[in-house]
Amino acid sequence: MYSLTGADRTYRLIAGVFILLVAVFSLTDVLQVLALASAGLLLTTAIINSCPLVELQVRSADAA
């Protein structure tokens, strides 16, 4: 039967920790990109909604 030596266990532990760290950093990067994208979308929407020209166009379209 196959048994792991101390070096094998250490190697697997280091490899597992490295993989988990890469996964965590990748996840935080994805979450950061999503947060920035949603903030940009909210900011763009706020700018568009505060623009009087857009409001005039919407009102004229509703009146027509």
HTML snippet that shows the backbone in 3Dmol.js (N, CA, C, O; Angstrom):
<script src="https://3Dmol.org/build/3Dmol-min.js"></script>
<div id="view" style="width:600px;height:400px;position:relative"></div>
<script>
const pdb = `
ATOM      1  N   MET A   1       0.835  -1.182   0.000  1.00  0.00           N
ATOM      2  CA  MET A   1       0.000   0.000   0.000  1.00  0.00           C
ATOM      3  C   MET A   1       0.886   1.254   0.000  1.00  0.00           C
ATOM      4  O   MET A   1       1.943   1.286   0.629  1.00  0.00           O
ATOM      5  N   TYR A   2       0.435   2.263  -0.707  1.00  0.00           N
ATOM      6  CA  TYR A   2       1.224   3.491  -0.844  1.00  0.00           C
ATOM      7  C   TYR A   2       1.029   4.359   0.391  1.00  0.00           C
ATOM      8  O   TYR A   2      -0.103   4.564   0.829  1.00  0.00           O
ATOM      9  N   SER A   3       2.104   4.863   0.950  1.00  0.00           N
ATOM     10  CA  SER A   3       2.007   5.795   2.077  1.00  0.00           C
ATOM     11  C   SER A   3       2.872   7.016   1.779  1.00  0.00           C
ATOM     12  O   SER A   3       3.927   6.918   1.152  1.00  0.00           O
ATOM     13  N   LEU A   4       2.404   8.145   2.237  1.00  0.00           N
ATOM     14  CA  LEU A   4       3.122   9.389   1.986  1.00  0.00           C
ATOM     15  C   LEU A   4       4.240   9.567   3.000  1.00  0.00           C
ATOM     16  O   LEU A   4       4.067   9.298   4.188  1.00  0.00           O
ATOM     17  N   THR A   5       5.371  10.015   2.522  1.00  0.00           N
ATOM     18  CA  THR A   5       6.467  10.356   3.428  1.00  0.00           C
ATOM     19  C   THR A   5       6.257  11.776   3.940  1.00  0.00           C
ATOM     20  O   THR A   5       5.349  12.475   3.489  1.00  0.00           O
ATOM     21  N   GLY A   6       7.081  12.192   4.865  1.00  0.00           N
ATOM     22  CA  GLY A   6       6.979  13.551   5.394  1.00  0.00           C
ATOM     23  C   GLY A   6       7.184  14.595   4.318  1.00  0.00           C
ATOM     24  O   GLY A   6       6.499  15.618   4.298  1.00  0.00           O
ATOM     25  N   ALA A   7       8.128  14.340   3.421  1.00  0.00           N
ATOM     26  CA  ALA A   7       8.385  15.296   2.338  1.00  0.00           C
ATOM     27  C   ALA A   7       7.190  15.387   1.396  1.00  0.00           C
ATOM     28  O   ALA A   7       6.846  16.471   0.927  1.00  0.00           O
ATOM     29  N   ASP A   8       6.553  14.240   1.118  1.00  0.00           N
ATOM     30  CA  ASP A   8       5.367  14.250   0.257  1.00  0.00           C
ATOM     31  C   ASP A   8       4.241  15.052   0.893  1.00  0.00           C
ATOM     32  O   ASP A   8       3.556  15.823   0.221  1.00  0.00           O
ATOM     33  N   ARG A   9       4.056  14.863   2.192  1.00  0.00           N
ATOM     34  CA  ARG A   9       3.000  15.607   2.891  1.00  0.00           C
ATOM     35  C   ARG A   9       3.288  17.108   2.859  1.00  0.00           C
ATOM     36  O   ARG A   9       2.394  17.916   2.610  1.00  0.00           O
ATOM     37  N   THR A  10       4.530  17.463   3.110  1.00  0.00           N
ATOM     38  CA  THR A  10       4.913  18.882   3.088  1.00  0.00           C
ATOM     39  C   THR A  10       4.706  19.474   1.699  1.00  0.00           C
ATOM     40  O   THR A  10       4.182  20.579   1.558  1.00  0.00           O
ATOM     41  N   TYR A  11       5.117  18.736   0.681  1.00  0.00           N
ATOM     42  CA  TYR A  11       4.957  19.207  -0.694  1.00  0.00           C
ATOM     43  C   TYR A  11       3.482  19.395  -1.027  1.00  0.00           C
ATOM     44  O   TYR A  11       3.094  20.402  -1.619  1.00  0.00           O
ATOM     45  N   ARG A  12       2.667  18.424  -0.643  1.00  0.00           N
ATOM     46  CA  ARG A  12       1.231  18.535  -0.939  1.00  0.00           C
ATOM     47  C   ARG A  12       0.594  19.676  -0.158  1.00  0.00           C
ATOM     48  O   ARG A  12      -0.291  20.358  -0.674  1.00  0.00           O
ATOM     49  N   LEU A  13       1.031  19.891   1.076  1.00  0.00           N
ATOM     50  CA  LEU A  13       0.497  20.994   1.872  1.00  0.00           C
ATOM     51  C   LEU A  13       0.857  22.337   1.231  1.00  0.00           C
ATOM     52  O   LEU A  13       0.004  23.214   1.096  1.00  0.00           O
ATOM     53  N   ILE A  14       2.114  22.489   0.842  1.00  0.00           N
ATOM     54  CA  ILE A  14       2.547  23.746   0.211  1.00  0.00           C
ATOM     55  C   ILE A  14       1.816  23.960  -1.113  1.00  0.00           C
ATOM     56  O   ILE A  14       1.382  25.073  -1.411  1.00  0.00           O
ATOM     57  N   ALA A  15       1.681  22.909  -1.900  1.00  0.00           N
ATOM     58  CA  ALA A  15       0.977  23.026  -3.182  1.00  0.00           C
ATOM     59  C   ALA A  15      -0.492  23.382  -2.962  1.00  0.00           C
ATOM     60  O   ALA A  15      -1.046  24.211  -3.683  1.00  0.00           O
ATOM     61  N   GLY A  16      -1.120  22.758  -1.969  1.00  0.00           N
ATOM     62  CA  GLY A  16      -2.526  23.052  -1.679  1.00  0.00           C
ATOM     63  C   GLY A  16      -2.727  24.479  -1.210  1.00  0.00           C
ATOM     64  O   GLY A  16      -3.668  25.151  -1.632  1.00  0.00           O
ATOM     65  N   VAL A  17      -1.833  24.949  -0.326  1.00  0.00           N
ATOM     66  CA  VAL A  17      -1.931  26.331   0.158  1.00  0.00           C
ATOM     67  C   VAL A  17      -1.727  27.307  -1.000  1.00  0.00           C
ATOM     68  O   VAL A  17      -2.427  28.316  -1.088  1.00  0.00           O
ATOM     69  N   PHE A  18      -0.780  27.017  -1.881  1.00  0.00           N
ATOM     70  CA  PHE A  18      -0.532  27.881  -3.034  1.00  0.00           C
ATOM     71  C   PHE A  18      -1.763  27.950  -3.936  1.00  0.00           C
ATOM     72  O   PHE A  18      -2.149  29.027  -4.391  1.00  0.00           O
ATOM     73  N   ILE A  19      -2.371  26.799  -4.189  1.00  0.00           N
ATOM     74  CA  ILE A  19      -3.567  26.763  -5.041  1.00  0.00           C
ATOM     75  C   ILE A  19      -4.699  27.552  -4.395  1.00  0.00           C
ATOM     76  O   ILE A  19      -5.412  28.286  -5.081  1.00  0.00           O
ATOM     77  N   LEU A  20      -4.871  27.408  -3.081  1.00  0.00           N
ATOM     78  CA  LEU A  20      -5.919  28.165  -2.388  1.00  0.00           C
ATOM     79  C   LEU A  20      -5.644  29.668  -2.444  1.00  0.00           C
ATOM     80  O   LEU A  20      -6.566  30.461  -2.634  1.00  0.00           O
ATOM     81  N   LEU A  21      -4.386  30.057  -2.279  1.00  0.00           N
ATOM     82  CA  LEU A  21      -4.051  31.481  -2.360  1.00  0.00           C
ATOM     83  C   LEU A  21      -4.326  32.044  -3.750  1.00  0.00           C
ATOM     84  O   LEU A  21      -4.864  33.144  -3.883  1.00  0.00           O
ATOM     85  N   VAL A  22      -3.962  31.302  -4.770  1.00  0.00           N
ATOM     86  CA  VAL A  22      -4.235  31.745  -6.142  1.00  0.00           C
ATOM     87  C   VAL A  22      -5.739  31.868  -6.363  1.00  0.00           C
ATOM     88  O   VAL A  22      -6.202  32.826  -6.981  1.00  0.00           O
ATOM     89  N   ALA A  23      -6.499  30.901  -5.859  1.00  0.00           N
ATOM     90  CA  ALA A  23      -7.957  30.946  -6.020  1.00  0.00           C
ATOM     91  C   ALA A  23      -8.550  32.145  -5.294  1.00  0.00           C
ATOM     92  O   ALA A  23      -9.439  32.810  -5.826  1.00  0.00           O
ATOM     93  N   VAL A  24      -8.070  32.431  -4.085  1.00  0.00           N
ATOM     94  CA  VAL A  24      -8.594  33.569  -3.318  1.00  0.00           C
ATOM     95  C   VAL A  24      -8.264  34.880  -4.017  1.00  0.00           C
ATOM     96  O   VAL A  24      -9.124  35.752  -4.139  1.00  0.00           O
ATOM     97  N   PHE A  25      -7.010  35.027  -4.481  1.00  0.00           N
ATOM     98  CA  PHE A  25      -6.649  36.260  -5.174  1.00  0.00           C
ATOM     99  C   PHE A  25      -7.414  36.405  -6.482  1.00  0.00           C
ATOM    100  O   PHE A  25      -7.794  37.517  -6.847  1.00  0.00           O
ATOM    101  N   SER A  26      -7.645  35.324  -7.186  1.00  0.00           N
ATOM    102  CA  SER A  26      -8.425  35.389  -8.421  1.00  0.00           C
ATOM    103  C   SER A  26      -9.856  35.803  -8.124  1.00  0.00           C
ATOM    104  O   SER A  26     -10.440  36.612  -8.845  1.00  0.00           O
ATOM    105  N   LEU A  27     -10.420  35.244  -7.059  1.00  0.00           N
ATOM    106  CA  LEU A  27     -11.793  35.582  -6.685  1.00  0.00           C
ATOM    107  C   LEU A  27     -11.896  37.045  -6.288  1.00  0.00           C
ATOM    108  O   LEU A  27     -12.841  37.729  -6.681  1.00  0.00           O
ATOM    109  N   THR A  28     -10.922  37.538  -5.504  1.00  0.00           N
ATOM    110  CA  THR A  28     -10.986  38.941  -5.107  1.00  0.00           C
ATOM    111  C   THR A  28     -10.809  39.856  -6.312  1.00  0.00           C
ATOM    112  O   THR A  28     -11.416  40.926  -6.362  1.00  0.00           O
ATOM    113  N   ASP A  29      -9.988  39.458  -7.286  1.00  0.00           N
ATOM    114  CA  ASP A  29      -9.857  40.259  -8.506  1.00  0.00           C
ATOM    115  C   ASP A  29     -11.175  40.304  -9.269  1.00  0.00           C
ATOM    116  O   ASP A  29     -11.575  41.359  -9.761  1.00  0.00           O
ATOM    117  N   VAL A  30     -11.841  39.171  -9.365  1.00  0.00           N
ATOM    118  CA  VAL A  30     -13.133  39.127 -10.061  1.00  0.00           C
ATOM    119  C   VAL A  30     -14.146  39.989  -9.324  1.00  0.00           C
ATOM    120  O   VAL A  30     -14.895  40.740  -9.950  1.00  0.00           O
ATOM    121  N   LEU A  31     -14.176  39.888  -7.991  1.00  0.00           N
ATOM    122  CA  LEU A  31     -15.115  40.696  -7.217  1.00  0.00           C
ATOM    123  C   LEU A  31     -14.796  42.182  -7.348  1.00  0.00           C
ATOM    124  O   LEU A  31     -15.703  43.013  -7.398  1.00  0.00           O
ATOM    125  N   GLN A  32     -13.509  42.514  -7.403  1.00  0.00           N
ATOM    126  CA  GLN A  32     -13.134  43.913  -7.567  1.00  0.00           C
ATOM    127  C   GLN A  32     -13.565  44.438  -8.934  1.00  0.00           C
ATOM    128  O   GLN A  32     -14.050  45.564  -9.039  1.00  0.00           O
ATOM    129  N   VAL A  33     -13.395  43.646  -9.962  1.00  0.00           N
ATOM    130  CA  VAL A  33     -13.827  44.056 -11.301  1.00  0.00           C
ATOM    131  C   VAL A  33     -15.340  44.232 -11.336  1.00  0.00           C
ATOM    132  O   VAL A  33     -15.836  45.196 -11.918  1.00  0.00           O
ATOM    133  N   LEU A  34     -16.081  43.306 -10.718  1.00  0.00           N
ATOM    134  CA  LEU A  34     -17.538  43.436 -10.676  1.00  0.00           C
ATOM    135  C   LEU A  34     -17.961  44.677  -9.899  1.00  0.00           C
ATOM    136  O   LEU A  34     -18.897  45.371 -10.297  1.00  0.00           O
ATOM    137  N   ALA A  35     -17.277  44.957  -8.792  1.00  0.00           N
ATOM    138  CA  ALA A  35     -17.611  46.142  -8.005  1.00  0.00           C
ATOM    139  C   ALA A  35     -17.348  47.416  -8.798  1.00  0.00           C
ATOM    140  O   ALA A  35     -18.159  48.343  -8.776  1.00  0.00           O
ATOM    141  N   LEU A  36     -16.220  47.465  -9.499  1.00  0.00           N
ATOM    142  CA  LEU A  36     -15.917  48.647 -10.302  1.00  0.00           C
ATOM    143  C   LEU A  36     -16.901  48.804 -11.457  1.00  0.00           C
ATOM    144  O   LEU A  36     -17.308  49.919 -11.786  1.00  0.00           O
ATOM    145  N   ALA A  37     -17.279  47.695 -12.065  1.00  0.00           N
ATOM    146  CA  ALA A  37     -18.233  47.763 -13.172  1.00  0.00           C
ATOM    147  C   ALA A  37     -19.591  48.250 -12.684  1.00  0.00           C
ATOM    148  O   ALA A  37     -20.224  49.078 -13.339  1.00  0.00           O
ATOM    149  N   SER A  38     -20.043  47.745 -11.545  1.00  0.00           N
ATOM    150  CA  SER A  38     -21.344  48.178 -11.034  1.00  0.00           C
ATOM    151  C   SER A  38     -21.291  49.633 -10.589  1.00  0.00           C
ATOM    152  O   SER A  38     -22.259  50.371 -10.770  1.00  0.00           O
ATOM    153  N   ALA A  39     -20.160  50.058 -10.004  1.00  0.00           N
ATOM    154  CA  ALA A  39     -20.025  51.465  -9.620  1.00  0.00           C
ATOM    155  C   ALA A  39     -20.031  52.358 -10.858  1.00  0.00           C
ATOM    156  O   ALA A  39     -20.638  53.429 -10.854  1.00  0.00           O
ATOM    157  N   GLY A  40     -19.359  51.918 -11.908  1.00  0.00           N
ATOM    158  CA  GLY A  40     -19.365  52.684 -13.149  1.00  0.00           C
ATOM    159  C   GLY A  40     -20.750  52.772 -13.759  1.00  0.00           C
ATOM    160  O   GLY A  40     -21.146  53.816 -14.276  1.00  0.00           O
ATOM    161  N   LEU A  41     -21.480  51.676 -13.696  1.00  0.00           N
ATOM    162  CA  LEU A  41     -22.842  51.670 -14.227  1.00  0.00           C
ATOM    163  C   LEU A  41     -23.744  52.605 -13.429  1.00  0.00           C
ATOM    164  O   LEU A  41     -24.540  53.350 -14.001  1.00  0.00           O
ATOM    165  N   LEU A  42     -23.612  52.560 -12.096  1.00  0.00           N
ATOM    166  CA  LEU A  42     -24.414  53.458 -11.261  1.00  0.00           C
ATOM    167  C   LEU A  42     -24.058  54.916 -11.521  1.00  0.00           C
ATOM    168  O   LEU A  42     -24.940  55.771 -11.595  1.00  0.00           O
ATOM    169  N   LEU A  43     -22.774  55.197 -11.660  1.00  0.00           N
ATOM    170  CA  LEU A  43     -22.345  56.568 -11.918  1.00  0.00           C
ATOM    171  C   LEU A  43     -22.842  57.051 -13.275  1.00  0.00           C
ATOM    172  O   LEU A  43     -23.310  58.182 -13.402  1.00  0.00           O
ATOM    173  N   THR A  44     -22.743  56.203 -14.277  1.00  0.00           N
ATOM    174  CA  THR A  44     -23.231  56.563 -15.609  1.00  0.00           C
ATOM    175  C   THR A  44     -24.733  56.816 -15.588  1.00  0.00           C
ATOM    176  O   THR A  44     -25.216  57.773 -16.193  1.00  0.00           O
ATOM    177  N   THR A  45     -25.464  55.961 -14.894  1.00  0.00           N
ATOM    178  CA  THR A  45     -26.913  56.139 -14.785  1.00  0.00           C
ATOM    179  C   THR A  45     -27.248  57.440 -14.068  1.00  0.00           C
ATOM    180  O   THR A  45     -28.163  58.157 -14.472  1.00  0.00           O
ATOM    181  N   ALA A  46     -26.507  57.744 -13.005  1.00  0.00           N
ATOM    182  CA  ALA A  46     -26.756  58.989 -12.272  1.00  0.00           C
ATOM    183  C   ALA A  46     -26.468  60.205 -13.138  1.00  0.00           C
ATOM    184  O   ALA A  46     -27.208  61.188 -13.091  1.00  0.00           O
ATOM    185  N   ILE A  47     -25.408  60.149 -13.923  1.00  0.00           N
ATOM    186  CA  ILE A  47     -25.079  61.276 -14.804  1.00  0.00           C
ATOM    187  C   ILE A  47     -26.150  61.445 -15.872  1.00  0.00           C
ATOM    188  O   ILE A  47     -26.575  62.563 -16.161  1.00  0.00           O
ATOM    189  N   ILE A  48     -26.581  60.341 -16.451  1.00  0.00           N
ATOM    190  CA  ILE A  48     -27.611  60.419 -17.490  1.00  0.00           C
ATOM    191  C   ILE A  48     -28.918  60.941 -16.912  1.00  0.00           C
ATOM    192  O   ILE A  48     -29.592  61.760 -17.537  1.00  0.00           O
ATOM    193  N   ASN A  49     -29.278  60.471 -15.721  1.00  0.00           N
ATOM    194  CA  ASN A  49     -30.533  60.912 -15.114  1.00  0.00           C
ATOM    195  C   ASN A  49     -30.487  62.374 -14.701  1.00  0.00           C
ATOM    196  O   ASN A  49     -31.528  63.029 -14.650  1.00  0.00           O
ATOM    197  N   SER A  50     -29.302  62.899 -14.404  1.00  0.00           N
ATOM    198  CA  SER A  50     -29.208  64.298 -13.987  1.00  0.00           C
ATOM    199  C   SER A  50     -29.048  65.246 -15.168  1.00  0.00           C
ATOM    200  O   SER A  50     -29.052  66.463 -14.983  1.00  0.00           O
ATOM    201  N   CYS A  51     -28.909  64.718 -16.362  1.00  0.00           N
ATOM    202  CA  CYS A  51     -28.714  65.555 -17.541  1.00  0.00           C
ATOM    203  C   CYS A  51     -30.056  66.113 -18.003  1.00  0.00           C
ATOM    204  O   CYS A  51     -30.963  65.339 -18.311  1.00  0.00           O
ATOM    205  N   PRO A  52     -30.208  67.437 -18.060  1.00  0.00           N
ATOM    206  CA  PRO A  52     -31.502  68.014 -18.455  1.00  0.00           C
ATOM    207  C   PRO A  52     -31.877  67.706 -19.902  1.00  0.00           C
ATOM    208  O   PRO A  52     -33.063  67.607 -20.219  1.00  0.00           O
ATOM    209  N   LEU A  53     -30.888  67.552 -20.786  1.00  0.00           N
ATOM    210  CA  LEU A  53     -31.189  67.264 -22.182  1.00  0.00           C
ATOM    211  C   LEU A  53     -31.902  65.922 -22.308  1.00  0.00           C
ATOM    212  O   LEU A  53     -32.870  65.791 -23.058  1.00  0.00           O
ATOM    213  N   VAL A  54     -31.421  64.939 -21.575  1.00  0.00           N
ATOM    214  CA  VAL A  54     -32.059  63.627 -21.618  1.00  0.00           C
ATOM    215  C   VAL A  54     -33.469  63.720 -21.061  1.00  0.00           C
ATOM    216  O   VAL A  54     -34.397  63.107 -21.590  1.00  0.00           O
ATOM    217  N   GLU A  55     -33.626  64.493 -19.986  1.00  0.00           N
ATOM    218  CA  GLU A  55     -34.955  64.646 -19.396  1.00  0.00           C
ATOM    219  C   GLU A  55     -35.910  65.315 -20.389  1.00  0.00           C
ATOM    220  O   GLU A  55     -37.072  64.921 -20.491  1.00  0.00           O
ATOM    221  N   LEU A  56     -35.427  66.318 -21.116  1.00  0.00           N
ATOM    222  CA  LEU A  56     -36.266  66.969 -22.123  1.00  0.00           C
ATOM    223  C   LEU A  56     -36.642  66.000 -23.237  1.00  0.00           C
ATOM    224  O   LEU A  56     -37.782  65.994 -23.701  1.00  0.00           O
ATOM    225  N   GLN A  57     -35.690  65.185 -23.663  1.00  0.00           N
ATOM    226  CA  GLN A  57     -35.976  64.217 -24.719  1.00  0.00           C
ATOM    227  C   GLN A  57     -37.005  63.196 -24.249  1.00  0.00           C
ATOM    228  O   GLN A  57     -37.895  62.815 -25.011  1.00  0.00           O
ATOM    229  N   VAL A  58     -36.890  62.755 -23.012  1.00  0.00           N
ATOM    230  CA  VAL A  58     -37.844  61.780 -22.482  1.00  0.00           C
ATOM    231  C   VAL A  58     -39.224  62.403 -22.375  1.00  0.00           C
ATOM    232  O   VAL A  58     -40.221  61.771 -22.724  1.00  0.00           O
ATOM    233  N   ARG A  59     -39.289  63.632 -21.898  1.00  0.00           N
ATOM    234  CA  ARG A  59     -40.593  64.298 -21.776  1.00  0.00           C
ATOM    235  C   ARG A  59     -41.230  64.526 -23.146  1.00  0.00           C
ATOM    236  O   ARG A  59     -42.438  64.354 -23.307  1.00  0.00           O
ATOM    237  N   SER A  60     -40.419  64.913 -24.132  1.00  0.00           N
ATOM    238  CA  SER A  60     -40.984  65.149 -25.461  1.00  0.00           C
ATOM    239  C   SER A  60     -41.427  63.832 -26.091  1.00  0.00           C
ATOM    240  O   SER A  60     -42.398  63.808 -26.847  1.00  0.00           O
ATOM    241  N   ALA A  61     -40.735  62.744 -25.792  1.00  0.00           N
ATOM    242  CA  ALA A  61     -41.142  61.443 -26.320  1.00  0.00           C
ATOM    243  C   ALA A  61     -42.435  60.985 -25.656  1.00  0.00           C
ATOM    244  O   ALA A  61     -43.280  60.367 -26.303  1.00  0.00           O
ATOM    245  N   ASP A  62     -42.594  61.284 -24.365  1.00  0.00           N
ATOM    246  CA  ASP A  62     -43.825  60.906 -23.669  1.00  0.00           C
ATOM    247  C   ASP A  62     -45.011  61.732 -24.165  1.00  0.00           C
ATOM    248  O   ASP A  62     -46.134  61.233 -24.231  1.00  0.00           O
ATOM    249  N   ALA A  63     -44.764  62.981 -24.509  1.00  0.00           N
ATOM    250  CA  ALA A  63     -45.844  63.848 -24.957  1.00  0.00           C
ATOM    251  C   ALA A  63     -46.299  63.488 -26.368  1.00  0.00           C
ATOM    252  O   ALA A  63     -47.448  63.734 -26.736  1.00  0.00           O
ATOM    253  N   ALA A  64     -45.409  62.913 -27.148  1.00  0.00           N
ATOM    254  CA  ALA A  64     -45.739  62.612 -28.547  1.00  0.00           C
ATOM    255  C   ALA A  64     -46.607  61.398 -28.704  1.00  0.00           C
ATOM    256  O   ALA A  64     -46.960  61.032 -29.825  1.00  0.00           O
TER     257      ALA A  64
END
`;
const viewer = $3Dmol.createViewer("view");
viewer.addModel(pdb, "pdb");
viewer.setStyle({}, {cartoon: {color: "spectrum"}});
viewer.zoomTo();
viewer.render();
</script>
